[in-house]
Amino acid sequence: MILFRKFKIADHELGLLFADGRFAALLDPGVHVRFDPLRKLRLDRVNQREVYLKHAQLDVLARALKDAHEHVRVLDLADHQRAFVFVDGRFDRLLGPGLHLLLVGLRDVRVEFADVRDAVYAHADLPRVIHGGIEDQAEILDLHDRQRALVWVDGRFVRALKPGLYLAWKGLQRVKVEVIDVANPRVNHRELTAIVNSAGANGVMQAQVIEPGQVGLWFANGELQGELKPGVHAFWTGMERLVFKVVDLRERNMDIAGQEIMTRDHVTLRLNANLTFRVADALRSVTVVDHADAALYREAQLALRAVIGGRELDALLTDKDAVAAELQGIVGKAALAYGLEVRALGIRDIILPGEMKDLLNKVTEARKAAEASLITRREETAAARMQANTARILEGNPVLMKLRELEVLEKIAGKANLKVVLGEQGGLADKVMKLL
């Protein structure tokens, strides 16, 4: 009666030992002796040259051998997982959901995992993968330099793709891929707003938002391509060298403050001016000069120095409107070359040095005093002339003279409480004088 059995495992084999139908052990290459008086042991030989272990009791083997043997690797892939298997540096196959046992003792086996919940897969090994018969699980996307792709999952935009090689997974989600042949860098799509608002467009598209009151200019390789009206616009990246300029068309104010200028009569003063302007030609404002606002500011400074420096202080103070009109004419002509339109230019403040203020105050005070003296003399002369005219009239009319005397007497009597008795010959004035 044989109590022991001898099992010989070749170098390229592994032994699956079952006792009474149940898995008992994994036998490495070599000779193994087992006690088996009832002949209940069974050995299944596995060829390690074949990477994928196939067996009727695969689930039992996977549970028993998981993380327990250096020659076997257990893969338990969920529904959303896939595994790329590379054997000896070459892609071998794509594994789907389920249990897989890989024999890794004799072969160099590398596994790359992918999550199909991310609808698109990209990897450096894809050029070797796409010829491995994976079309039933994924759609191969090979985008050339003038192609882009938009990926939608279950009706929602998720990602934009630049040129390259990709896999779009099938089965788990409803994936739709729009491959676009790009002839123009500008993106035209009915769902543009949803696309540019998604993070999945970053790096593939460049969005430009033009606000009300603005206009956008876009250049490709240094050439103007067109204007952008207020709204959302998008452009493909990685094609031409794109440059965008956003120009504000609204009216703006510019303060020109603290300009120290010497007048023609050598008075140093400081001016504050205000300039109102708008962009009249958007293209000229961004191509003729760098920073048209700064150029306009310099022109206004130079014009202020030229106009103020050619006038004396008195002329400047008495006719600021003429100075402002001349300034606007000079600056407005220069602004047209920059694509700008000057709407108004005025002098807001004229600040004089302290000693000049005192001097002007004294001059003004003397002038006002002279004017007051002249008015006084004029009024005194007019009063004397009126008195002379009155005397001539009274001299030629005795009755009117008597009435005038009575009016004067009435006023005197009212204030001095006098009683006057009339009736004697002689002038009323003489009698009054005697009483007083």
Secondary structure, 3 states (H helix, E strand, C coil): CCCEEEEEECCCEEEEEEECCEEEEEECCEEEEEECCCCCEEEEEEECCCCECCCCCHHHHHHHHCCCCCCEEEEEECCCEEEEEEECCEEEEEECCEEEEEECCCCCEEEEEEECCCCEECCCCHHHHCCCCCCCCEEEEEECCCEEEEEEECCEEEEEECCEEEEEECCCCCEEEEEEECCCCECCCCCHHHHHCCHHHECCEEEEEECCCEEEEEEECCEEEEEECCEEEEEECCCCCEEEEEEECCCEEEEEEEEEEECCCCCEEEEEEEEEEEECCHHHHHHCCCCHHHHHHHHHHHHHHHHHHCCCHHHHHHCHHHHHHHHHHHHHHHHHHCCEEEEEEEEEEEECCHHHHHHHHHHHHHHHHHHHHHHHHHHHHHHHHHHHHHHHHHHCCHHHHHHHHHHHHHHHHHHHCCCCCCCCCCCHHHHHHHHC
